[in-house]
Amino acid sequence: MQLGIVGLGRMGANIARRLMREGHDCVVFDRDPAPGRQLEGEGAEAAGDLAGLVGALRAPRAVWVMLPSGEITESAIGDLADLLEPGDVIIDGGNSFWKDDVRRAEELALKDLHYLDVGTSGGVWGLERGYCLMIGGDAAVVERLDTIFSALAPGRGNIPRTGGREGRDARVEQGYLHAGPNGAGHFVKMIHNGIEYGMMQAMAEGFDILKNAASPKLPAEHRFSFELADVAEVWRRGSVVTSWLLDLTAEALAADGDLSDYSGHVEDSGEGRWTVMAAIEEAVPAEVLSAALYARFRSRQDHTFAEKVLSAMRKGFGGHVEPKKTRG
């Protein structure tokens, strides 16, 4: 299948690569021509602008937008809407706010254009591991693009099957889900990221407590000096907290037990805030997720070892780099 991809950052470029590995044709565009030239050398067709990208695609066209949420995505979708033809599909694979998806789908439908919102999880590791996909939009359009989603998804791999799933959607066992109508895909991804905040915070605080178990504030007979890299490693093997986040933490601690390259300044990418907003709108208590979000706000004022652990995990799964230190 042929797919246009707009935005060739950490994830967009690797989405193109994974699709090409599976035999799909990709037409790519980025405002910076360098990644397009790189992908062209790997088999993609690079366009010089959005008009060129649309012109290189066969109808009915499908264009995947992989850009930061907000105005840049809004602008790209608006420009594409003016270039595409009835029956074409725009896919937003970034981290847009789900209410924007509902609005966009309604606006694009007036031009007989289809819209899918695809929450995409996998970060910089998606090329090799695959991407967990949460899709919102019309079922017929999702089915039409199934070969794209199945190629990007990780597949069943060596994860044991869950008992009692007979008769349920088999696609979810491959790592992709049609979550519902427009907005549903990014809603599920939003909650996923909100949970991620809470899991990361719990793990980070736990390692902070372990690190401070040798504090001189404690009686000498109550002090412990733990090798944190070894604790993380043993937990990876058979414990109930085994996870990819723990894998990333173990790797970071093995490289530098003090995480001295990390300041502890932790950004939030939007989904954590939106998750808390959804909880408020639904009157659902979300104490852990709210606290994890506020901990990230506090991290920008003073830093603990827990926040260095958070920074290490964010760099590990998403390639997120801390803001450069400023001199006072």
Buried (B, 14 or more C-beta within 10 A) or exposed (E): BBBBBBBBBBBBBBBBBBBBEEEBBBBBBBEEBEBBEBBBEEEBBBBEEBBBBBEBBEEBBBBBBBBBBBEBBBEBBEBBBEBBEEEBBBBBBBBBBBBBBBEBBEBBEEEEBBBBBBBBBBBBBBBEBBBBBBBBBBEEBBEBBEBBBBBBBBEEEEEEEEEEEEEEEEBBBBBBBBBBBBBBBBBBBBBBBBBBBBBBBBBBBBBBEBBBEEEEEEEEEEEEEBEBBEBBBEBBEEEEEEBEBBBBBBBBBEEEBEBEEBBBBBBBBBBBBBBBEBBEEEEEEBEBBBBBBBBBEEBBEEBBBBBBBBBBBBBBBBEBEBEEEEEE
